[in-house]
């Protein structure tokens, strides 16, 4: 693992630990508010570690010529 991946995993562990502590202390409303951002955080970390981009709304079989030009 390179240093970038180690940092990503450390941040993920810190966020998940903080969420667990909040839940144990009874802050369920705060945890419920954070769930969408935690889901996105986990998705981005998995994407970064796997080296693949996760794009919503795309399909494997798109018509020819429908791709956006690269910039």
C-alpha positions in Angstrom: 0.0 0.0 0.0 1.3 3.4 -0.8 1.0 6.4 1.6 -2.2 7.7 -0.2 -4.0 4.5 0.3 -2.9 4.3 4.0 -4.2 7.9 4.5 -7.6 6.9 2.9 -8.0 3.9 5.1 -7.1 5.9 8.2 -9.7 8.5 7.4 -12.3 5.9 6.8 -11.5 4.2 10.1 -11.7 7.5 11.9 -15.1 8.4 10.4 -16.5 4.9 11.1 -15.2 5.0 14.7 -16.7 8.4 15.3 -20.1 7.2 13.9 -19.9 4.2 16.2 -19.2 6.4 19.3 -22.1 8.7 18.4 -24.4 5.7 18.1 -23.3 4.3 21.4 -23.8 7.7 23.1 -27.4 7.8 21.7 -26.9 10.4 19.0 -29.0 8.4 16.4 -30.4 11.6 14.8 -26.8 12.8 14.0 -25.8 9.4 12.7 -28.9 9.2 10.5 -28.0 12.6 9.1 -24.4 11.4 8.3 -25.4 8.1 6.6 -25.6 9.5 3.1 -22.2 11.1 3.3 -20.7 8.0 4.9 -22.1 6.0 2.0 -20.5 8.3 -0.5 -17.2 8.3 1.5 -17.1 4.5 1.4 -17.9 4.4 -2.3 -15.1 6.9 -3.1 -12.6 5.0 -1.1 -13.5 1.7 -2.7 -13.2 3.4 -6.1 -9.8 4.9 -5.2 -8.4 1.6 -3.9 -9.7 -0.3 -6.8 -8.6 2.2 -9.4 -11.9 2.3 -11.1 -14.4 5.1 -11.4 -17.9 4.5 -10.3 -20.4 6.5 -12.5 -24.1 6.5 -11.7 -26.5 6.5 -14.6 -24.3 4.7 -17.1 -25.0 1.4 -18.8 -22.6 -1.1 -20.2 -24.4 -1.1 -23.6 -24.6 2.5 -24.8 -25.3 3.4 -28.4 -22.3 4.1 -30.6 -21.4 7.8 -30.7 -23.2 8.7 -27.5 -20.1 9.3 -25.4 -19.1 12.8 -24.5 -15.9 14.0 -26.1 -12.8 13.8 -23.8 -11.4 17.1 -22.6 
